[in-house]
Amino acid sequence: MTLPKGYSSGGRRVDSGNRDEIERMIGRRVEHMNGVYIIGFILCWVATAGGIYVGVTVYPWAYPLPSGMYALSVLTVIEVLGLIFIIKVANEKPMRP
């Protein structure tokens, strides 16, 4: 297995390699992937709304419309909080000693 420059087989850092070189080997940094997170959130919300729509239309006796609207609003709030947390963590600046 080929390791990035500056790492030993034990996973310990041996010398400070060039950060740009390591970034090129690993790929895009998570700070530059906000679009992916937003698209994932939109797809998640569409799946949630689609599931609630199916529940309200196919099983109206078990999942009435007011219950479906309440579920959609609560799940939307939970998903938005998750998106905010993901973006916050991904855009944190690393602590350097």
Secondary structure as UniProt FT lines:
FT   TURN            5..6
FT   TURN            9..10
FT   HELIX           19..26
FT   HELIX           30..32
FT   HELIX           34..58
FT   TURN            60..62
FT   HELIX           65..90
//
